[in-house]
Amino acid sequence: MTEISRRSVLRALGITGGALATGLPLAACGGNGAGGGAGGGSKNASFMTWDTTSGTPLYNVAENWAKGAGKTIDIQSVPGDDYDTKLRTVLSSGAAPTVIRINDDYVRGYYAEGSLLDLRPYLEKDGIKPDDYFPVAYNFAKQPDGAHAAWPIMTNPGILICNTDAFAEAGVELPPKDWADSGWTWDDFVEAAKKLTKPNGERWGALVFPDTSLETVFPVSNGGDGIYSKDATRFALAEPQGAEAIQWVADLALKHKVHPDFATVTAGRQTPNWALSQLGTGKVAMVLSLTSGIPYLRKNAKVKWDIFPTPMKVNRTTVNTLTVLAVPKASKDPDAAWDFLKYCAGADAAKLLAESRGFMPVAKSSASLFVADDKAPANLAMVTQALGNAVNENFSRYIERARTVYRPVLDDVWSGKKSAEEALGSVKPKVEDVLAGKG
């Protein structure tokens, strides 16, 4: 199965806008409020991002910073599917933006290539305290040489979303609400899915493998390292804990018949938010998702739903993804860029970013913003627990290439043509050559 673009998910959830909006000027209104120490550089700043159009939370944050910093900011918004290609072109052109948004998967690669500024001097100068931030966010940007190559502003952990109407109808007990509760194992998940499934595709018990976060969630919960080893030299997905986890996911459809088959998923995923819509319309009882799925369901779900911990085997661990900003090494005004990054992770921006209920800002104090309201999910506070039990993917500078090698063979696993051990094992040497820079 080819990779589902996380940006296409974000675009449909209101965090992004969708249309090309290159060069939208935000007029500065002066003052020393938000921007504070924007420095003595140019009165103009540029921010290259994807799908960030007027009215989206990140656009509003950028606008507020510009007003406080006394600057005009030019938002260069590129369609998400074209973003990485465009970013590489711009960074190599000698006309780098002041600040950029960057795919969290590729920070290590861009830094290793020499494209990103080390932010350590700014962190030290401003007395940034690591303990004020969720560790899974703050530690993400640290590089092997100690550099701090980027600055996350929002977190997005993996969760399980359940159609509580379906659980009530089937007489199935809901999963625990507390991440630390015992039980809710892989076996419990399968048994619940069997009871929740209705014949002839009327309702599926679970929908898991459209979401590529499964490649980390289940292998790590099985005691493995995830997709790659912690030092990013081994293809851990092909090792016993990883292959067993992938096979367990595939068997939800192939063996247990509680999950849509590969052909159904392949056809459905051509539609934005297909997996979430299956839960929201009652066609599915449980969906593996990131918290970024919450805004869509708050707006569109026709059934009652809530969020719960992912099932465990060796441990209960989930994945975290991030919205990340960085300063190009060739930025003409790095002081202003840092001021913008710092503002985006601050209290004023956090209030705007948390309104979606799908993205937790990176400061620990933001947990107070994630409380239930009159809309689902009632268990919203569990997002903080998820972050405390989340890991980031183990990154390599070469993962863009590595993915093109191993992702295609997953199709054979999901469709039952090969076992996970066979399919992943067949590409393990090549993936590890790529990770070593030989591919």
PyMOL commands that set and color helices and strands:
alter all, ss='L'
color gray80, all
select helices_A, chain A and resi 6-12+57-69+80-91+104-112+120-125+130-132+135-141+164-170+186-196+199-201+214-221+236-238+240-254+262-268+274-280+291-300+334-344+347-356+364-369+382-388+399-414+420-435
alter helices_A, ss='H'
color red, helices_A
select strands_A, chain A and resi 21-26+44-50+72-78+99-103+151-163+286-290+305-308+318-326+360-361+390-391
alter strands_A, ss='S'
color yellow, strands_A
deselect
rebuild
show_as cartoon
